[in-house]
Amino acid sequence: MEFAELVKNRYSCRAFSAKAVEPEKLEQVLEAGRLAPTATNAQPVRVLVLKSEDALTKMRGLTRMTYDAPVVLVVLYDTDVSWKATNYNDPFDAGDMDASIVATHLMLAAKSVGLDSLWARAFNAAEVGKAFGLPENVHVACIVDIGYADPEKGGPGPRHALRKDMAEFAKEI
Ligand SMILES: Cc1cc2nc3c(=O)[nH]c(=O)nc-3n(C[C@H](O)[C@H](O)[C@H](O)COP(=O)(O)O)c2cc1C
């Protein structure tokens, strides 16, 4: 699929079928995440791959945003490792940005191999960290549900088609 078509076709899927994700496709998705850029190449991001019934049930108990996806990717970053910008009198932690780029790669790679996805952040990150035994310095940035869309209920939602027009989105100055 050409890139322009890929980004147009990706949408937030909120109904997945029970069809399993092929291991080679999951590997391609994770590889795209692994290759994502990170600030100073610090690579603070890790992905917990929830596939077992145990792990998925645990996650479903913490958020309804899993939508029965057969794979849930929990995107985390180590706050001890992420780049802390201290210059320009404008300090920030690049961890959330790094994790967001990884999650974007995961979503687009999923689409490129015929899978659908949902990026979700409607959960308590500390609760998720605790449930999966993560240390205090590891922050859960988001989850990315992965799977095949339910053929009947899995299409794009009403907000998918709503985008600002180009004149409002980008301004040449
Ligand atoms: C940072 C972020 C957090 C999001 N959190 C949720 C969420 O918790 N639950 C959900 O259903 N969708 C979530 N979404 C998906 C957005 O609602 C969705 O991308 C937006 O409405 C546009 O629709 P589309 O992805 O189908 O184009 C999130 C997206 C982003 C980027």
The ligand as a Tripos MOL2 file, in Angstrom:
@<TRIPOS>MOLECULE
LIG
   31    33     1     0     0
SMALL
NO_CHARGES

@<TRIPOS>ATOM
      1 C1         -3.1500   10.2760   22.4420 C.3       1 LIG1
      2 C2         -4.3770    9.5470   21.9850 C.ar      1 LIG1
      3 C3         -5.2170    8.9670   22.9140 C.ar      1 LIG1
      4 C4         -6.3500    8.2720   22.5120 C.ar      1 LIG1
      5 N1         -7.1100    7.6360   23.4510 N.ar      1 LIG1
      6 C5         -8.1990    6.9480   23.0530 C.ar      1 LIG1
      7 C6         -8.9610    6.2030   23.9970 C.ar      1 LIG1
      8 O1         -8.6370    6.1210   25.1710 O.2       1 LIG1
      9 N2        -10.0570    5.5380   23.5530 N.ar      1 LIG1
     10 C7        -10.4440    5.5570   22.2360 C.ar      1 LIG1
     11 O2        -11.4570    4.9270   21.9110 O.2       1 LIG1
     12 N3         -9.7190    6.2400   21.3080 N.ar      1 LIG1
     13 C8         -8.6070    6.9100   21.6800 C.ar      1 LIG1
     14 N4         -7.8390    7.5590   20.7480 N.ar      1 LIG1
     15 C9         -8.2500    7.5520   19.3350 C.3       1 LIG1
     16 C10        -8.8200    8.9130   18.8830 C.3       1 LIG1
     17 O3        -10.0740    9.1250   19.4950 O.3       1 LIG1
     18 C11        -8.9510    8.8970   17.3440 C.3       1 LIG1
     19 O4         -7.6590    8.7810   16.7890 O.3       1 LIG1
     20 C12        -9.6050   10.1640   16.7970 C.3       1 LIG1
     21 O5        -10.9480   10.2610   17.2340 O.3       1 LIG1
     22 C13        -9.6160   10.1840   15.2650 C.3       1 LIG1
     23 O6        -10.2260    9.0180   14.7470 O.3       1 LIG1
     24 P1         -9.4260    8.0280   13.7860 P.3       1 LIG1
     25 O7         -8.2280    7.4960   14.5370 O.co2     1 LIG1
     26 O8        -10.4150    6.9380   13.4400 O.co2     1 LIG1
     27 O9         -8.9990    8.7970   12.5680 O.co2     1 LIG1
     28 C14        -6.6840    8.2110   21.1340 C.ar      1 LIG1
     29 C15        -5.8210    8.7810   20.1980 C.ar      1 LIG1
     30 C16        -4.6760    9.4150   20.6120 C.ar      1 LIG1
     31 C17        -3.7320    9.9660   19.5740 C.3       1 LIG1
@<TRIPOS>BOND
     1     1     2 1
     2     2     3 ar
     3     2    30 ar
     4     3     4 ar
     5     4     5 ar
     6     4    28 ar
     7     5     6 ar
     8     6     7 ar
     9     6    13 1
    10     7     8 2
    11     7     9 ar
    12     9    10 ar
    13    10    11 2
    14    10    12 ar
    15    12    13 ar
    16    13    14 ar
    17    14    15 1
    18    14    28 ar
    19    15    16 1
    20    16    17 1
    21    16    18 1
    22    18    19 1
    23    18    20 1
    24    20    21 1
    25    20    22 1
    26    22    23 1
    27    23    24 1
    28    24    25 2
    29    24    26 1
    30    24    27 1
    31    28    29 ar
    32    29    30 ar
    33    30    31 1
@<TRIPOS>SUBSTRUCTURE
     1 LIG1         1 GROUP 0 **** ****
